[in-house]
Amino acid sequence: MKIALHGIGVQKEFFPAIHSLFSLLKENGIQFYLTESFHKSLKRQFFDKGKLPETLSKTAIEEMDFVFSVGGDGTLLDTVCLVGRTEVPILGINTGRMGFLATVAKENINDAIQNLLSGKYTLEARSLLSLESDKAHFNGLNFGLNEFTIHKRDTSSMITVHTYINDLYLNSYWADGLIIATPTGSTGYSLSCGGPLITPGARNFVITPVSPHNLNVRPIIVSDESEISFRIEGRSEKFLISLDSRSMPIDASVKLKVKKADFSAKLVKFAPNSYFDTLRQKLNWGFDMRN
């Protein structure tokens, strides 16, 4: 078995868990490598260089059996970009806070490895958003797991986002921005703006306005077979677009269209934990201070 480990920045208090992870992988005869960014991050933070595994080139990702995302949900989103079309299964080891996507706690790393070796896991396919434009954006990484966002920039004035579904006019959103979220992304930015929760297996997108001027404008759920296009207006000549945690400025002349990507992200899941277990734990459903 070959495994790549990817991380962006890990707090020093998690270093003992990383040492333990390295030891467990070695003890179980698993070949493992660090991505270049993770290797640099650990060296920068004075990690013991003599105990660092060798680095893995981006082109070798497709040769891996699994990729471990070591960090929070933001790290896992970055791992999805790293894996891309190869669809190598991703296991999220949580060193962050919420952990909607990175669900394996450091105390359970050994159990996770044993379950992988014995085949006691499932792969959950998560749909991705794909951005199409008349100009190149995001260095060719034009896909995201959570959401695509259009947002105002450098001004307090609202923007107007004229939105079309399969070339049919939907609405003109007067707002600070507009979010197009996948079921996975429904627990992120969209949720904080009043959007609904959508189960991962649902074949939908949710369109959620950010601070809309008209209070009767509400999020709407559409089929993920839809192609959603936009025309942007505002006092500023520049706007921001983002795919998950990556953002960049554009001007109003750029044509933008969002649809479902023709590949998916494969997330490793272990029984008995389910999506609904995660919702209850992370959102404190059923929790009452009086009890």
Secondary structure, 3 states (H helix, E strand, C coil): CEEEEECCCCCHHHHHHHHHHHHHHHHCCCEEEEEHHHHHHHHHCCCCHHHCCCEECHHHHHHCCEEEEEECHHHHHHHHHHHHHHCCCEEEEECCCCCCCCCECHHHHHHHHHHHHHCCCEEEEEEEEEEEECCCCHHHCCEECCEEEEECCCCCCCEEEEEEECCEEEEEEEECEEEEECCHHHHCHHHHCCCCCCCCCCCEEEEEEECCCCCCCCCEEEECCCCEEEEEEECCCEEEEEECCEEEEEECCCCEEEEEEEEEEEEEECCCCCHHHHHHHHCCCCCCCCC
